């Protein structure tokens, strides 16, 4: 176990590394959609109310790497002043089997999830989209602000979460870290935040089946990234939003099994599986949204950790 590169949060920071991860994800999703790689289901053990221990592993043959990630998800941790997610990722070289790097798991999870949302935004959102709405004010909310701002010229951010103090802190963080002048508005309701926004990101740890964002609040032609929720039945946005939208997922089978909004829309007959477009299919073929709203529903896959870890290892090396 000697000789591994230790990659912490500081080694994952910065726009250049973020763009490397976004590009690596684009490559791996192309391979995933083409059947050149796979992402096995994660092993999940639930213990106590909504607490989870997860293990995920995948290999990316084209890059000659594999990874194993162990994470814990504890929804009431933020109330304790602790992160929602803890974890570690081990990156391996397929040719030798050597563990080449150990990466801080919570930071990698936030980074790659933000990067996946940024990739979907780059593929689907209007090129000159400037207005971003974020529902949620935790670690993942910060990650999507960084990531979406790297692929679109964001000039206005409207934020809403149910915890006023965290929302104010999040707004201050955006103002303090924005690389360009950005107008930040703390909204009283989710509807106020979402209305007329060009890009919407939901980043909550909700476990409920009452949507936080209603379909009628979202402007036609907007792009929506749905990346929160704690299990496969949780809803952040109303399934009705998917009925007339251009719907994007990481992988069809994973979305059908794990994405609450997709599952609910399918069950209600609002969409069919043929309406689910994979990210990998869009990388080399621009999304034909026809001016419709686009909705990306993320579930998080082990192969994303592998690709992100590989990109960060290459940057660090």
Secondary structure as UniProt FT lines:
FT   STRAND          5..7
FT   HELIX           9..12
FT   HELIX           15..34
FT   STRAND          43..46
FT   TURN            49..50
FT   STRAND          52..60
FT   HELIX           61..63
FT   STRAND          65..73
FT   TURN            75..76
FT   HELIX           77..80
FT   STRAND          85..93
FT   TURN            94..96
FT   STRAND          99..104
FT   HELIX           105..124
FT   TURN            127..128
FT   STRAND          131..135
FT   HELIX           139..151
FT   STRAND          156..160
FT   HELIX           164..177
FT   STRAND          183..186
FT   HELIX           190..194
FT   TURN            195..196
FT   STRAND          199..202
FT   HELIX           215..217
FT   TURN            220..221
FT   STRAND          223..226
FT   TURN            232..233
FT   HELIX           239..242
FT   TURN            243..244
FT   STRAND          246..249
FT   HELIX           252..258
FT   HELIX           260..267
FT   TURN            268..269
FT   HELIX           273..275
FT   STRAND          276..278
FT   HELIX           279..282
FT   TURN            290..291
FT   STRAND          294..297
FT   HELIX           302..316
//
